[in-house]
Amino acid sequence: MIRFVVGRFIYMILTMAAVSMVAFVLIQLPPGDFADSYANKRQQAGAPVTVQELDDMRHQLGLDRPWYIQYGTWVTKIVTEGDMGYSWEWRRPVADVIGERLPLTLALAFSTLVFMYVVAIPIGIYSAVRQYSLTDHVFSTVGYVGLATPNFLLALILMFLGQKYFGQSVGGLFSPEYQDAPWSWGRVVNLMEHLWIPVIVLGTSGTAYLIRTVRASTLDELDKMYVMAARAGGLSPMRLLLKYPVRMALNPIVATIGWRLTFVISGAPIVGVVMSLPDTGPLFLQSLLNQDMYLAGGMVLIFCAFTIIGTFISDILLILVDPRIRMQGNS
């Protein structure tokens, strides 16, 4: 098992190195750079910039160097100094800009994951055991609606209902008095009071998908010969269900934890803009629009790191849940 874990860890490091290069190349693919974006803003404000000024800016920011030199300098500073570069738009280090919003993003992402699994797994198992019952049809219908409804549309619907029938906005994560206040117990409680709304918005479609997955996996396991043999051996229905079919049905759920985390975070920018959330979603979108490449690259790198770490955790959990994988790793 130790060899299996070490091997997966080495793969994780190599994947992270490859992803960092892909992320850096991707954010440079759009035409133009930060200097062009800066010039456009100055022209719209009635203060045009000369070509010489733009050339001086590119030289000062290092944009006139080949991309591989820029990438090498960027990665070297991240590894040796923990420096992710400088945000030209915010005129601050990238690590400081992201660090202010990352805790809220993590709180939102992990709360959404907990919501998805806590709701989806029991409903999926119940629907499989009560196949074609009235409740199974109700859960299936709700699941299809959840899959078909985009997150931003659900956010708009909740905002409309909250404003029309309750007279208050459901946007943001804090009340006005806690918006810029320092962290305290009251601010944490206020965050928890507002967090459930974006959690539902971000988690609805994922929950619906997981319900369908758990239901299908459990149904497939219920028809296996080993389940019939255990039932014929006199094992109680509940113990039989939890010990064998559910345990096997959870394999695809555990294996996709890393992807689910990416799914939640990738849906956050649009929802964050619609609901005015102070997380990294709107910040990421704004950095792409302004071609603030070190800020955008740093956030892409962090999002990819979450996926790779989540996949690594999935592999470890699979070893603990399924003895067949553990034995394969030992061999």
C-alpha contacts under 8 A as a table, 3 or more apart, distances in Angstrom:
res1	aa1	res2	aa2	distance
1	M	4	F	4.98
1	M	5	V	6.24
1	M	326	R	6.63
1	M	329	G	5.86
1	M	330	N	5.53
2	I	5	V	5.12
2	I	6	V	6.08
3	R	6	V	5.13
3	R	7	G	6.03
3	R	329	G	7.63
3	R	330	N	7.65
4	F	7	G	5.16
4	F	8	R	6.23
4	F	329	G	5.46
4	F	330	N	7.30
5	V	8	R	5.14
5	V	9	F	6.14
5	V	316	I	7.25
6	V	9	F	5.00
6	V	10	I	6.28
7	G	10	I	5.21
7	G	11	Y	6.32
8	R	11	Y	5.04
8	R	12	M	6.13
8	R	312	F	6.79
9	F	12	M	4.93
9	F	13	I	6.42
9	F	312	F	7.29
10	I	13	I	5.21
10	I	14	L	6.35
11	Y	14	L	5.17
11	Y	15	T	5.98
12	M	15	T	5.13
12	M	16	M	6.08
12	M	308	I	6.33
12	M	309	I	7.49
12	M	312	F	7.21
13	I	16	M	5.07
13	I	17	A	6.35
14	L	17	A	5.15
14	L	18	A	6.38
15	T	18	A	5.11
15	T	19	V	6.00
15	T	308	I	7.74
16	M	19	V	5.04
16	M	20	S	6.11
16	M	304	C	7.67
16	M	305	A	6.79
16	M	308	I	7.39
17	A	20	S	5.27
17	A	21	M	6.70
18	A	21	M	5.39
18	A	22	V	6.40
19	V	22	V	5.01
19	V	23	A	5.95
19	V	301	L	7.32
19	V	304	C	7.16
20	S	23	A	5.12
20	S	24	F	6.20
20	S	75	V	7.93
20	S	301	L	5.97
21	M	24	F	5.18
21	M	25	V	6.23
21	M	71	Y	7.25
22	V	25	V	5.18
22	V	26	L	6.03
23	A	26	L	5.14
23	A	27	I	6.38
23	A	297	G	6.07
23	A	300	V	6.28
23	A	301	L	6.63
24	F	27	I	5.57
24	F	28	Q	6.66
24	F	71	Y	6.74
24	F	297	G	5.77
25	V	28	Q	5.27
25	V	29	L	6.46
25	V	67	W	7.82
26	L	29	L	5.29
27	I	30	P	6.94
27	I	288	L	7.68
27	I	291	Q	7.76
27	I	293	M	6.23
27	I	296	A	7.10
27	I	297	G	6.56
28	Q	31	P	7.68
28	Q	33	D	7.78
28	Q	293	M	7.32
32	G	35	A	7.77
32	G	36	D	5.79
32	G	37	S	7.54
33	D	36	D	5.41
33	D	37	S	6.48
33	D	63	L	7.92
33	D	291	Q	5.84
33	D	292	D	8.00
34	F	37	S	4.98
34	F	38	Y	6.03
34	F	88	W	7.89
34	F	290	N	6.45
34	F	291	Q	5.10
34	F	292	D	5.93
34	F	293	M	7.64
35	A	38	Y	4.99
35	A	39	A	6.10
35	A	54	L	6.10
35	A	57	M	6.73
35	A	58	R	6.55
36	D	39	A	5.00
36	D	40	N	6.20
36	D	54	L	7.78
37	S	40	N	5.20
37	S	41	K	6.42
37	S	290	N	6.01
37	S	291	Q	7.04
38	Y	41	K	5.26
38	Y	42	R	6.30
39	A	42	R	5.08
39	A	43	Q	6.13
39	A	48	P	6.87
39	A	49	V	5.93
39	A	54	L	7.65
40	N	43	Q	5.12
40	N	44	Q	6.17
41	K	44	Q	5.14
41	K	45	A	6.26
42	R	45	A	5.04
42	R	46	G	6.32
42	R	47	A	5.02
42	R	48	P	5.57
42	R	49	V	6.87
43	Q	46	G	4.97
43	Q	47	A	5.19
43	Q	48	P	4.52
43	Q	49	V	7.24
44	Q	47	A	7.43
49	V	53	E	6.42
49	V	54	L	7.05
50	T	53	E	5.25
50	T	54	L	6.51
51	V	54	L	5.12
51	V	55	D	6.19
52	Q	55	D	5.04
52	Q	56	D	6.13
53	E	56	D	5.09
53	E	57	M	6.17
54	L	57	M	4.99
54	L	58	R	6.18
55	D	58	R	5.12
55	D	59	H	6.19
56	D	59	H	5.11
56	D	60	Q	6.07
57	M	60	Q	5.04
57	M	61	L	6.08
58	R	61	L	5.18
58	R	62	G	5.82
58	R	63	L	4.76
58	R	64	D	5.64
59	H	62	G	5.05
59	H	63	L	6.16
59	H	64	D	5.65
60	Q	63	L	7.80
62	G	65	R	5.79
62	G	70	Q	7.31
63	L	66	P	7.92
63	L	70	Q	7.81
65	R	69	I	6.59
65	R	70	Q	6.62
66	P	69	I	5.54
66	P	70	Q	6.54
67	W	70	Q	5.02
67	W	71	Y	6.02
68	Y	71	Y	4.88
68	Y	72	G	5.96
69	I	72	G	5.05
69	I	73	T	6.13
70	Q	73	T	5.27
70	Q	74	W	6.10
71	Y	74	W	5.04
71	Y	75	V	6.09
72	G	75	V	5.33
72	G	76	T	5.95
73	T	76	T	5.23
73	T	77	K	6.23
74	W	77	K	5.43
74	W	78	I	6.36
74	W	84	M	6.77
74	W	85	G	6.71
75	V	78	I	5.04
75	V	79	V	6.18
75	V	84	M	7.96
76	T	79	V	5.28
76	T	80	T	5.95
76	T	81	E	7.90
77	K	80	T	5.28
77	K	81	E	5.16
77	K	82	G	6.22
77	K	83	D	5.27
77	K	84	M	6.86
77	K	85	G	7.84
78	I	81	E	5.63
78	I	82	G	4.26
78	I	83	D	4.75
78	I	84	M	5.35
79	V	82	G	5.81
79	V	83	D	7.91
80	T	83	D	7.98
83	D	93	P	7.87
83	D	94	V	7.86
83	D	95	A	6.92
84	M	93	P	7.39
84	M	94	V	5.74
84	M	95	A	5.97
84	M	294	Y	6.97
84	M	295	L	7.86
84	M	298	G	6.25
85	G	93	P	6.07
85	G	94	V	5.65
85	G	95	A	7.66
85	G	294	Y	5.72
85	G	295	L	7.47
86	Y	91	R	6.99
86	Y	92	R	5.95
86	Y	93	P	4.40
86	Y	94	V	5.23
86	Y	294	Y	6.49
86	Y	295	L	7.30
87	S	90	W	5.41
87	S	91	R	5.41
87	S	92	R	5.48
87	S	93	P	5.72
87	S	94	V	5.28
87	S	97	V	7.95
87	S	292	D	6.38
87	S	293	M	7.98
87	S	294	Y	6.32
87	S	295	L	5.58
88	W	91	R	4.90
88	W	92	R	7.25
88	W	292	D	6.24
89	E	287	S	7.84
89	E	290	N	7.42
89	E	292	D	6.35
90	W	97	V	7.72
92	R	96	D	6.98
92	R	97	V	6.86
93	P	96	D	5.47
93	P	97	V	6.56
94	V	97	V	5.13
94	V	98	I	6.12
94	V	294	Y	7.09
94	V	295	L	5.51
94	V	298	G	7.31
95	A	98	I	5.32
95	A	99	G	5.69
96	D	99	G	4.99
96	D	100	E	6.34
97	V	100	E	5.69
97	V	101	R	7.28
98	I	101	R	5.53
98	I	102	L	5.77
98	I	280	T	6.99
98	I	299	M	7.56
99	G	102	L	5.21
99	G	103	P	7.22
100	E	103	P	7.14
101	R	104	L	5.61
101	R	105	T	6.45
101	R	278	P	6.71
101	R	279	D	4.92
101	R	280	T	5.56
102	L	105	T	4.96
102	L	106	L	6.12
102	L	279	D	6.63
102	L	280	T	6.27
103	P	106	L	5.13
103	P	107	A	6.10
104	L	107	A	5.03
104	L	108	L	6.08
104	L	278	P	7.53
104	L	279	D	5.64
105	T	108	L	5.10
105	T	109	A	5.99
105	T	265	I	7.91
105	T	279	D	5.16
105	T	280	T	6.20
105	T	281	G	8.00
106	L	109	A	5.01
106	L	110	F	5.96
107	A	110	F	5.51
107	A	111	S	5.94
108	L	111	S	5.25
108	L	112	T	6.09
108	L	195	L	7.06
108	L	198	P	7.66
108	L	199	V	6.57
109	A	112	T	5.14
109	A	113	L	6.27
109	A	199	V	7.93
109	A	261	L	6.87
109	A	264	V	6.14
109	A	265	I	6.49
110	F	113	L	4.95
110	F	114	V	6.15
110	F	261	L	7.85
111	S	114	V	5.15
111	S	115	F	6.13
111	S	199	V	6.63
112	T	115	F	5.01
112	T	116	M	6.11
112	T	199	V	4.89
112	T	200	I	7.29
112	T	202	L	6.75
112	T	203	G	5.50
112	T	264	V	7.38
113	L	116	M	5.09
113	L	117	Y	6.28
113	L	203	G	7.29
113	L	260	R	7.45
113	L	261	L	7.07
113	L	264	V	7.80
114	V	117	Y	5.40
114	V	118	V	5.88
115	F	118	V	5.32
115	F	119	V	6.01
115	F	199	V	7.41
115	F	200	I	7.89
115	F	203	G	7.00
115	F	207	T	7.98
116	M	119	V	5.49
116	M	120	A	5.75
116	M	203	G	5.83
116	M	204	T	7.54
116	M	206	G	6.61
116	M	207	T	4.70
116	M	210	L	7.61
117	Y	120	A	5.15
117	Y	121	I	5.69
117	Y	207	T	7.15
117	Y	210	L	7.66
118	V	121	I	6.15
118	V	122	P	7.09
119	V	122	P	6.32
119	V	123	I	6.51
119	V	207	T	7.02
120	A	123	I	5.32
120	A	124	G	5.81
120	A	207	T	5.43
120	A	208	A	7.10
120	A	210	L	5.71
120	A	211	I	4.72
120	A	214	V	7.64
121	I	124	G	5.13
121	I	125	I	6.16
121	I	210	L	7.32
121	I	211	I	6.45
121	I	214	V	6.32
122	P	125	I	5.23
122	P	126	Y	6.04
123	I	126	Y	5.04
123	I	127	S	6.00
123	I	139	F	7.61
123	I	211	I	6.43
124	G	127	S	5.17
124	G	128	A	6.24
124	G	210	L	7.61
124	G	211	I	4.53
124	G	212	R	6.55
124	G	213	T	7.50
124	G	214	V	4.90
124	G	215	R	4.40
124	G	218	T	7.99
125	I	128	A	5.15
125	I	129	V	6.26
125	I	214	V	6.40
125	I	215	R	5.73
125	I	218	T	6.54
125	I	246	V	7.42
126	Y	129	V	5.20
126	Y	130	R	5.99
126	Y	136	D	7.81
126	Y	215	R	7.90
127	S	130	R	5.06
127	S	131	Q	5.54
127	S	132	Y	7.96
127	S	133	S	7.97
127	S	135	T	7.28
127	S	136	D	4.80
127	S	139	F	7.45
127	S	215	R	6.12
128	A	131	Q	5.08
128	A	136	D	7.83
128	A	215	R	4.89
128	A	216	A	7.18
128	A	218	T	6.13
128	A	219	L	5.47
129	V	219	L	7.59
130	R	133	S	5.60
130	R	135	T	7.79
130	R	136	D	6.44
131	Q	136	D	6.00
132	Y	136	D	5.68
132	Y	137	H	6.31
133	S	136	D	5.08
133	S	137	H	6.36
134	L	137	H	5.19
134	L	138	V	6.23
135	T	138	V	4.91
135	T	139	F	6.06
136	D	139	F	5.21
136	D	140	S	6.02
137	H	140	S	5.01
137	H	141	T	6.07
138	V	141	T	5.17
138	V	142	V	6.21
139	F	142	V	5.11
139	F	143	G	5.94
140	S	143	G	4.92
140	S	144	Y	6.20
140	S	212	R	7.70
141	T	144	Y	5.19
141	T	145	V	6.31
142	V	145	V	5.12
142	V	146	G	6.11
142	V	208	A	7.63
143	G	146	G	5.00
143	G	147	L	6.17
143	G	205	S	7.83
143	G	207	T	7.84
143	G	208	A	4.38
143	G	209	Y	7.16
143	G	211	I	7.21
143	G	212	R	7.50
144	Y	147	L	5.09
144	Y	148	A	6.16
144	Y	208	A	6.97
145	V	148	A	5.16
145	V	149	T	6.12
146	G	149	T	5.37
146	G	204	T	5.71
146	G	205	S	4.88
146	G	207	T	7.94
146	G	208	A	5.66
147	L	150	P	7.70
147	L	204	T	7.62
147	L	205	S	4.67
147	L	206	G	7.54
147	L	208	A	5.90
147	L	209	Y	6.66
148	A	205	S	7.61
149	T	153	L	6.75
149	T	154	L	6.67
149	T	205	S	7.20
150	P	153	L	5.32
150	P	154	L	6.43
150	P	205	S	7.66
151	N	154	L	5.19
151	N	155	A	6.23
151	N	201	V	5.69
151	N	202	L	6.04
151	N	204	T	7.74
151	N	205	S	7.46
151	N	267	G	7.46
151	N	271	V	6.66
152	F	155	A	4.94
152	F	156	L	6.25
152	F	201	V	7.73
152	F	270	I	6.50
152	F	271	V	5.27
152	F	274	V	6.74
153	L	156	L	5.07
153	L	157	I	6.23
154	L	157	I	5.04
154	L	158	L	6.20
154	L	201	V	6.12
155	A	158	L	5.23
155	A	159	M	6.12
155	A	198	P	7.66
155	A	201	V	5.92
155	A	271	V	6.88
155	A	274	V	7.08
155	A	275	M	6.89
156	L	159	M	5.07
156	L	160	F	6.11
156	L	274	V	7.28
157	I	160	F	5.13
157	I	161	L	6.18
158	L	161	L	5.12
158	L	162	G	5.92
158	L	170	V	7.31
159	M	162	G	5.12
159	M	163	Q	6.09
159	M	169	S	6.28
159	M	170	V	5.57
159	M	171	G	7.00
159	M	275	M	7.93
160	F	163	Q	5.26
160	F	164	K	5.96
161	L	164	K	5.18
161	L	165	Y	5.72
161	L	166	F	7.35
162	G	165	Y	5.72
162	G	166	F	5.08
162	G	167	G	6.31
162	G	168	Q	5.77
162	G	169	S	6.00
162	G	170	V	6.19
163	Q	166	F	5.74
163	Q	167	G	4.55
163	Q	168	Q	4.89
163	Q	169	S	5.48
163	Q	170	V	7.70
164	K	167	G	5.74
164	K	168	Q	7.97
170	V	194	H	7.62
170	V	197	I	7.21
170	V	275	M	7.44
171	G	274	V	7.93
171	G	275	M	4.40
171	G	276	S	5.71
171	G	277	L	6.91
172	G	175	S	7.81
172	G	194	H	7.49
172	G	275	M	5.90
172	G	276	S	5.09
172	G	277	L	4.61
172	G	278	P	6.86
173	L	190	N	7.96
173	L	191	L	5.70
173	L	194	H	5.21
173	L	195	L	6.10
173	L	277	L	6.13
173	L	278	P	7.16
174	F	177	E	7.91
174	F	178	Y	5.79
174	F	179	Q	5.45
174	F	187	R	7.69
174	F	190	N	6.07
174	F	191	L	5.63
174	F	194	H	6.45
175	S	178	Y	5.44
175	S	179	Q	6.08
175	S	190	N	6.99
176	P	179	Q	5.06
177	E	180	D	7.56
177	E	181	A	7.19
178	Y	181	A	4.92
178	Y	182	P	7.94
178	Y	187	R	5.99
178	Y	190	N	7.59
181	A	187	R	7.64
182	P	187	R	7.87
183	W	187	R	5.92
183	W	188	V	7.20
184	S	187	R	5.17
184	S	188	V	6.36
185	W	188	V	5.10
185	W	189	V	6.27
186	G	189	V	5.15
186	G	190	N	6.12
187	R	190	N	4.93
187	R	191	L	6.09
188	V	191	L	5.02
188	V	192	M	6.32
189	V	192	M	5.10
189	V	193	E	6.27
190	N	193	E	5.07
190	N	194	H	6.50
191	L	194	H	5.28
191	L	195	L	5.81
192	M	195	L	5.04
192	M	196	W	7.04
193	E	196	W	6.85
194	H	197	I	6.25
194	H	198	P	7.94
195	L	198	P	5.97
195	L	199	V	6.24
196	W	199	V	4.92
196	W	200	I	6.14
197	I	200	I	5.32
197	I	201	V	6.35
198	P	201	V	4.84
198	P	202	L	5.93
198	P	271	V	7.86
198	P	275	M	7.92
199	V	202	L	5.30
199	V	203	G	5.75
200	I	203	G	5.10
200	I	204	T	5.67
201	V	204	T	5.83
201	V	271	V	7.92
202	L	205	S	7.33
202	L	206	G	7.77
202	L	264	V	6.34
202	L	267	G	6.91
202	L	268	A	7.18
202	L	271	V	7.60
203	G	206	G	5.28
203	G	207	T	5.81
203	G	264	V	7.29
204	T	207	T	5.17
204	T	208	A	6.24
205	S	208	A	5.11
205	S	209	Y	6.27
206	G	209	Y	5.08
206	G	210	L	6.16
206	G	260	R	7.65
207	T	210	L	5.08
207	T	211	I	6.13
208	A	211	I	5.18
208	A	212	R	6.52
209	Y	212	R	5.31
209	Y	213	T	6.29
210	L	213	T	4.89
210	L	214	V	6.01
210	L	253	I	7.48
211	I	214	V	5.32
211	I	215	R	6.03
212	R	215	R	5.18
212	R	216	A	6.09
213	T	216	A	5.27
213	T	217	S	6.06
213	T	253	I	7.79
214	V	217	S	5.17
214	V	218	T	5.93
214	V	249	A	6.33
214	V	250	L	7.11
214	V	253	I	7.49
215	R	218	T	5.31
215	R	219	L	6.11
216	A	219	L	5.20
216	A	220	D	6.19
217	S	220	D	5.14
217	S	221	E	6.35
217	S	248	M	7.96
217	S	249	A	4.85
217	S	250	L	7.88
218	T	221	E	5.12
218	T	222	L	6.12
218	T	245	P	5.83
218	T	246	V	6.07
218	T	248	M	7.80
218	T	249	A	5.16
219	L	222	L	5.14
219	L	223	D	6.79
220	D	223	D	5.80
220	D	224	K	7.14
221	E	224	K	5.33
221	E	227	V	7.56
221	E	245	P	5.05
221	E	246	V	7.94
221	E	248	M	7.18
221	E	249	A	6.94
222	L	227	V	6.25
222	L	245	P	5.97
223	D	227	V	7.02
223	D	228	M	7.47
224	K	227	V	5.57
224	K	228	M	6.79
225	M	228	M	5.11
225	M	229	A	6.16
226	Y	229	A	4.98
226	Y	230	A	6.13
227	V	230	A	5.11
227	V	231	R	6.08
227	V	240	L	7.52
227	V	244	Y	7.21
227	V	245	P	7.39
228	M	231	R	5.01
228	M	232	A	6.06
229	A	232	A	5.04
229	A	233	G	6.16
230	A	233	G	4.93
230	A	234	G	6.81
230	A	235	L	6.00
230	A	240	L	7.08
231	R	234	G	5.48
231	R	235	L	5.46
231	R	236	S	7.44
231	R	237	P	7.40
231	R	240	L	7.12
232	A	235	L	7.49
235	L	239	R	6.80
235	L	240	L	5.91
236	S	239	R	5.39
236	S	240	L	5.93
237	P	240	L	5.07
237	P	241	L	6.01
238	M	241	L	5.09
238	M	242	L	6.25
239	R	242	L	5.33
239	R	243	K	5.83
240	L	243	K	5.30
240	L	244	Y	6.05
240	L	245	P	7.57
241	L	244	Y	5.89
241	L	245	P	5.53
241	L	246	V	6.02
242	L	245	P	6.56
242	L	246	V	5.18
242	L	247	R	6.45
243	K	246	V	6.72
243	K	247	R	6.09
244	Y	247	R	5.28
244	Y	248	M	6.23
245	P	248	M	5.25
245	P	249	A	5.93
246	V	249	A	4.88
246	V	250	L	6.13
247	R	250	L	5.45
247	R	251	N	7.26
247	R	321	V	7.29
248	M	251	N	5.67
248	M	322	D	7.46
249	A	252	P	6.80
249	A	253	I	7.64
250	L	253	I	5.05
250	L	254	V	6.07
251	N	254	V	5.24
251	N	255	A	6.05
251	N	318	L	6.70
251	N	321	V	7.52
251	N	322	D	7.45
252	P	255	A	4.99
252	P	256	T	6.33
253	I	256	T	5.53
253	I	257	I	6.77
254	V	257	I	5.60
254	V	314	S	5.72
254	V	317	L	6.79
254	V	318	L	6.53
255	A	258	G	7.60
255	A	311	T	7.35
255	A	314	S	5.11
255	A	315	D	6.77
255	A	318	L	6.74
256	T	259	W	5.13
256	T	260	R	6.07
256	T	311	T	7.30
256	T	314	S	6.92
257	I	260	R	5.04
257	I	261	L	6.28
257	I	310	G	6.09
257	I	311	T	6.73
257	I	313	I	7.99
257	I	314	S	6.00
258	G	261	L	5.22
258	G	262	T	6.51
258	G	306	F	7.28
258	G	307	T	4.91
258	G	308	I	6.82
258	G	309	I	7.10
258	G	310	G	3.75
258	G	311	T	4.48
258	G	312	F	7.83
258	G	313	I	7.67
258	G	314	S	6.71
259	W	262	T	5.08
259	W	263	F	6.06
259	W	307	T	6.25
259	W	310	G	7.44
259	W	311	T	7.34
260	R	263	F	4.84
260	R	264	V	6.22
261	L	264	V	5.23
261	L	265	I	6.30
261	L	306	F	7.25
261	L	307	T	6.63
261	L	310	G	7.16
262	T	265	I	5.11
262	T	266	S	5.80
262	T	303	F	7.01
262	T	304	C	7.82
262	T	306	F	7.14
262	T	307	T	5.73
263	F	266	S	5.28
263	F	267	G	6.28
264	V	267	G	5.41
264	V	268	A	6.43
265	I	268	A	5.06
265	I	269	P	7.71
265	I	281	G	7.82
265	I	303	F	7.41
266	S	269	P	6.76
267	G	270	I	6.34
267	G	271	V	6.64
268	A	271	V	5.15
268	A	272	G	5.50
268	A	281	G	5.25
269	P	272	G	4.94
269	P	273	V	6.18
269	P	280	T	7.33
269	P	281	G	3.53
269	P	282	P	5.18
269	P	283	L	7.93
269	P	284	F	7.02
269	P	285	L	6.44
270	I	273	V	5.21
270	I	274	V	6.24
270	I	281	G	7.10
270	I	282	P	7.34
271	V	274	V	5.06
271	V	275	M	5.94
271	V	277	L	7.89
271	V	281	G	7.88
272	G	275	M	5.27
272	G	276	S	5.45
272	G	277	L	4.64
272	G	278	P	7.38
272	G	279	D	7.02
272	G	281	G	5.54
272	G	282	P	5.76
273	V	276	S	5.09
273	V	277	L	6.67
273	V	281	G	7.32
273	V	282	P	5.43
274	V	277	L	8.00
277	L	281	G	7.90
277	L	282	P	7.62
278	P	282	P	7.62
279	D	282	P	6.93
279	D	283	L	7.32
280	T	283	L	4.96
280	T	284	F	5.91
281	G	284	F	5.27
281	G	285	L	6.46
282	P	285	L	5.11
282	P	286	Q	6.10
283	L	286	Q	5.17
283	L	287	S	6.13
284	F	287	S	5.15
284	F	288	L	6.39
284	F	295	L	7.79
284	F	296	A	6.06
284	F	299	M	6.76
285	L	288	L	5.30
285	L	289	L	6.38
286	Q	289	L	5.09
286	Q	290	N	6.16
287	S	290	N	5.20
287	S	291	Q	5.83
287	S	292	D	5.02
287	S	293	M	7.15
287	S	295	L	6.34
287	S	296	A	5.42
288	L	291	Q	4.93
288	L	292	D	6.42
288	L	293	M	7.30
288	L	296	A	6.01
289	L	292	D	7.87
291	Q	296	A	7.61
292	D	295	L	5.69
292	D	296	A	6.15
293	M	296	A	4.97
293	M	297	G	5.64
294	Y	297	G	4.99
294	Y	298	G	5.86
295	L	298	G	5.14
295	L	299	M	6.30
296	A	299	M	5.25
296	A	300	V	6.19
297	G	300	V	5.09
297	G	301	L	6.03
298	G	301	L	5.05
298	G	302	I	6.22
299	M	302	I	5.00
299	M	303	F	6.12
300	V	303	F	5.12
300	V	304	C	6.13
301	L	304	C	5.16
301	L	305	A	6.05
302	I	305	A	4.91
302	I	306	F	6.27
303	F	306	F	5.17
303	F	307	T	6.55
304	C	307	T	5.03
304	C	308	I	6.24
305	A	308	I	5.11
305	A	309	I	5.95
306	F	309	I	5.20
306	F	310	G	5.84
307	T	310	G	5.02
307	T	311	T	6.10
308	I	311	T	5.06
308	I	312	F	6.20
309	I	312	F	4.96
309	I	313	I	6.21
310	G	313	I	5.06
310	G	314	S	6.12
311	T	314	S	4.87
311	T	315	D	6.28
312	F	315	D	5.18
312	F	316	I	6.47
313	I	316	I	5.10
313	I	317	L	6.16
314	S	317	L	5.09
314	S	318	L	6.04
315	D	318	L	5.09
315	D	319	I	6.41
316	I	319	I	5.25
316	I	320	L	6.57
317	L	320	L	5.05
317	L	321	V	6.07
318	L	321	V	5.04
318	L	322	D	5.69
318	L	325	I	7.08
319	I	322	D	5.57
319	I	323	P	6.47
319	I	325	I	5.58
319	I	326	R	4.86
320	L	323	P	6.93
320	L	326	R	7.26
322	D	325	I	5.76
322	D	326	R	6.76
323	P	326	R	4.87
323	P	327	M	6.13
324	R	327	M	5.22
324	R	328	Q	6.19
325	I	328	Q	4.93
325	I	329	G	6.09
326	R	329	G	5.11
326	R	330	N	6.32
327	M	330	N	5.05
327	M	331	S	6.25
328	Q	331	S	5.17
